[in-house]
């Protein structure tokens, strides 16, 4: 039985490109030094997005 590379678990048929997180509006920050600030949460989400995008690009060379 031949298995196509498309059928392998590493290349599932539904593997959409990751979406970047929405950037918070400047007014979302209250300016009172919250820990974490909404911008800290955004930066963490952005780092996760970059890692997910790099992994997706490795699975989809040339895209």
VENPE-V674128 format. One line per field, one symbol per residue. ss: DSSP state (a for helix, b for strand, c for the rest). psi: psi as a letter, one per 20 degrees, with the letter a starting at -180 (. if undefined). burial: 1 if it has 16 or more other ideal C-beta (glycine too) atoms within 10 Angstrom, else 0. A space follows every 10 residues. Layout:
# VENPE-V674128
ss: ???
psi: ???
burial: ???
This chain:
# VENPE-V674128
ss: ccccaaacaa accccccccc cccccaaacc cccccccaaa aaaaaaaaaa aaaaaaaaac ccc
psi: pppqhhiqhi mqhnmqpqpq qppqqhihpi jjkqoqqhhg hggghhgggg ghgggghhim qi.
burial: 0000000000 0000000100 0000000000 0000001000 0100000000 0000000000 000
